[in-house]
Amino acid sequence: MQQGIVTGVGSLPYLESSRALELIWKTVPQAPHWAQLPMSGAEEGFSNQYLQALIELGLVTGEEAPYFDINHPRWLDRVTEFYEIYIAAAEGDEKALARFAFPRAAAKGFYAFIEDLKQHGTREARFLKGQLSGPLTVGFQLTSPDKRASYYDPQLKDILLKNLALHALWQVKTLKSFGLPVIMVVDDPGLYAYGMSTHVTLNREEIISDLNSVFAGIKEEGALVGTHVCAATDWTLLFDSNVEIINFDAYEFFESMKVYSSQLASFLARGGILSWGLVPTSQKVLTESPESLLQRFKQYLAVLEGRGIAPSLILKQSMFTPSCGTGTLSVELAERIYKTLAEVGPLIESL
């Protein structure tokens, strides 16, 4: 991993994909990502983008609050059809795998990114980055008809996990076609819930197994698999998984990562990459400069060095992002965040 490389988390507040592409290629050209555009409509929502196969099969319904339609008289037939398509896709049937693709109306930023790459090539890019929502986050939002989170229903969760895994595989294959290494990040802010009194039934081993089931196809296809969590969590859930890149909100939650410094050292020792959400995705960015963020990062390095992790190792195995997506912010603030990120990268590269 090149020292100081920067990329985005995913979402941007534009209505037009062309403006998103312009900002991405201007500010994060070495690791460009496709843009989620949630301001352009509900179809581009954090979870809805990844449910197309389930919606087409009639397993999921409801635009504003999607749910598994388990009371439909043809539910079992539809479940059977889903597993038949899943098996075919998992065995290499490209037509079946395409069933798990984004619909164009729900991923304008993705298809604009693909067309841009076809037309203009990869320029100075070293990686192409994709993203999808993770199993806890989608499993909490996608419910049964009685509003119970589908993550807690074994059958519904199995369908959901297989759907996400095959979407991830399709996305990796699509991005890989341009001849560059692919980073696929599973955004799962729902991981914050582990250990909370409101989610006491969440099981550690089950969470890790669920994450790994989504990671598996990504890794087998040769892409780097990452996760993004924009809050404090029990980071050992990720250190003990098969993830290779952990993207966290370093600006607000470095203290939560510091607690796990010995586990972080083991993660780095196995080749893991820490992706620092160093640029705040809030009004706080207006009080910061690239130089002040560099000083903040140096302080983080000093803290971890005091806990036995060499700064040279961290620098060699780090990348940098905004602390979270910018899709709900103003355009002006999002552009300030990306501009600041672009200016931080070379400062860190020179350390």
N, C-alpha and C positions, 0 to 999 in steps of 0.2 A: 504494500500500500504506500503510495507516494505521500511523503510528509506534507501536511497542510491541505490535502484534497478536501473540497467542499461539495455538498449536494443539498438538495431540498428534502423536506419530509414528504410532501405530496400535494397538498391542496393550495390553491391560489384563488383570490377573490374576483377574478375576471369573469365576464360573461362570454368573452370571445377567446377561443383557444389560440388565435394568432398572437394576441398580446401576451399570453402566458408563455408561449414558445420564445418570443422575443426576449423576455426577461430571463428565462432559463438559460438560453444560449449565451446571453450577455454576462451572466453572473456565475453560473456553475457549469461551464462548458466541458470540463474534464469528466464530470459524472452527471450528465443531464438526466432528468426524470420527466415522465409524462405528468401532466397536471390534472388533478381532480378539480372540478369546477362546481362546488356545491351551490354557489349563488345562482347558477343557471337553471336550477330546478330540482325537484325532489328525486328525480331519477338518478342524479349524480350524488345522492346521499352516501354517507360513509359505509353503510351496509348494503343498500339496495343495488349498487353496481354489481355485486358478486352473486346475485341470486337468480340470474336469468334462466339457467337450466331448470331450477325449481319452479319458477313462475310459469315457464312454457309448458311444463308437465302438469301444472295445476296443483302441485304440492303446496305452493305458497301463494297466498292472495292478500289483497289489501295494500293500497299504495301508500297511505299515510303511516299506517302501523302494520307492517306485513306480519302474517302469522301462518303457521302450518294448518291447512284446511283438513284436519284429521276426521272431521265429521262428514265429509263429502262421501256419497255412496260409492264412488269409484276410487276411494283412497288406496285400498290395497292394490288395485290394478296399477295405479300410478306409481306406487312405491316399487312394485315389481319392474315396471318399465324403467324407472330410475336406475335400479341396480343392474339391469341388462345394459343400459347405456354406459354406466360406470365401468363395468367389466370390460366392455368392448374398448372403451377409451384407454383404460389402464393397460390393455394388451396391445396398444399401438394403433388402433383404428383412428386415423386423423379426422374422419368425418364425425365420429362419435365425440372426440375430444373438442371439436369446434362447437358442440352444443353448450360447452361451458365457457365460451367466449363472452366478452362484453357485448351487449347490444349497442349499436352505434349511438343511439339516442341517450344512453346512460354513461357514455365514456367518450365524449367529444374530444377531450384532451388527449386521450390515449391514441385515438385514430389520427388526430392531427399530428401527433409526435411521429407515428409510423410513416405517414405520408411525407412529412418533412425529412425524415431519414432517407426515404427512398429517393426524394428529389435532390437533396443537398448533401447526402452522405453523413458520416459521423464526425467530420471536422477534426477538432483536437481531443475528442472524447477518448477516455481510457476505459470507461465503464458506461453501461447503460443501466439506469435504475428503474425498477418497477415497484409496485406496492399493492398490497391487498389487506383487507381487514381481517383480524384474527378471530379464532374460535370463541374465546370468551366474550369479546365485544359483540360479535354478531349473534352469538348464542344467548346473550342477555337481551338484545333488542328484538330478535325474531322469536315470537312466542307461539304457544298453542292458543286455541280459540278462547280459553279462559284466562289468558294473559299471563300464564306461567312461562317463565323463560325456558326456551327449548333446550338450553344447555343442560338442564336438570332431567331431561327425559332421554334415556339411553338410545331409543330408536331414532328420535328426532336429531339428537346430537350426532349420531353415526352418519345420517344423511347429510347433515351440515358439514361435518368434517370431510367427507368424501367429495362434496361439492367444492369446498374451498381448495382442497388439495389438487383437484383436477383443473380448477381455474388457474391456480398458481402454475401448474405444469404448462397449460396452454400459453399463459403470458410469457413464461420463460422461453419457450420455444419460439414465440413470435419475436421477442427481443433478440434472441441469439442469432436469428437469421442475418443480422447485420455484422456478424463476425467479431464482436467485442465481448469481453466478459460481462456477465449480467449480475447485478445485485438485486435480489428480491427481498423486500422488507415486509414482514408481517406486522402491521400496526395493530397492537392489542392493548389499548389503554385499560381495558377491563381487568387486566392483571392486578390493578391496584386493589381490587376487592378481596384478594386472598388475605386471610388473617383478620378481616373485619368482622365485627359481631353480626352484621347484617347478612353475611355470606358464610356462616359457620360450616355449611355442608361442603364447601369447596375442598377438594382433596389434592394434596400436593402432587402425589405420583400420577394422579389422573390428569392434572393440568399439564404436567411435563409430557406425558404420553400423547395427549391431544395435540400439543404444539408440535411434537416430533412427527406426528402423522401428517401434518401439513407441510413440515419442512422436508420430508423424505423425498418427494418427487422433485423439489427444487434442487436438492443436493445431487440426486441421481442424474439430473439433466446437466450438472456441471456448473450451476450458478452458485454464487455466495448467498447464504440465507441470513437475513437479519431480522431483528425485531425492534419496534419502537414503542416505548411507554413514556407518556408525558406526565408522569406523576411518580411519587415514591412507591416502591413495591418491595417485596422480598426478592432481591435480585438473584438469590440462589436458584429460584425457579428457572431462570434463564442460564445461569452459569452451569447448572446441572442438565440442561437440555443439549440438543445438537446444534444450537444456533452458533453462527460464526461472527456476527456483528450485532452488538447491542447499542442501540441509539437511545439516549436518555436526556432528560432536561437537566443539563449540567448547571444552567444558570440558577434555577430555583431549587434543585434537589441534589446537588453534589453531596450534601451531608448524608443523604440516604445511601449513596453509593460508597462513601468513605467507610461506613460501618462494615462493609463487606470487603475490605481491602485484601484480606488473605485469600478469599475466593476469587477476587478480581485478579490477583497475581497468578493464580492457577489457570484462570481463563486465558490470560495473556500468554502464559507459558505454553499452552496448547495451540497457540496461534490465533487466538481470538482478537477481534478488532473492536475497540471502544469508539463509538460514534458520539461525539460531544455536541449536545444541543446548546451551544455556547451563546448564541444570539437570541435574546428574549423576544418572544412573539407577543409583545404587549407594548404599551406606551413607554415602558422602561427603556426600550431601545433608543428613545429620543434623548435619554440622559447618558448614553454610552457612546463610545467611539471605538474604532478598531483597536486603537492603542490601549484603551481601558479594558477591553475584553481580553487582549493579549496579556495584560498584567493579571487579570483574574485567572486566566488559564495557568500562568506561571505559579500563582499561589496554589492552585490545585495540584500542580506537579510537585511542589515543595511538600505539601501535605502527604501525598502518596509516597514520595521519596522517604519521608520520615517513617513510613510504615513498611519500608523495604522494597518498594517498586521503583526501579531505575527510570528516571525521566527518558533516557534514550530508548528504552523498550516501549514506553507509552507513545512517544513521538513516532516511532516506527510503525506502530499498530493503532493509529488513530485516524479518524476523519471527523469532519465538522459540519454541523447543520444548524438551522434555526431550532429553537427549543421544541417547537411543535409545528403543525401545519398552519398556514396563514389564511385559509379559505374563508374564515368568518370576519376577517379584519377589513379595514378600508384598503383600497388599492394603494393609496399613498403610503400607508404604514407597511404594507407587505413589500412594496418596492424598497423602502428604506431598510427593511430587514435583510432582503437579498443583497442590496448594495453593500451593507455593512459586512455581511458574510463574505462577499467576494473580496473585500479589502482585508479581512482578517486572515484569510488563507495564506497569502504571501508572507505575512508577518510571522506566522507559525512555521512556514516552510523555511524561513531564514534562521530559526533557532538552532 
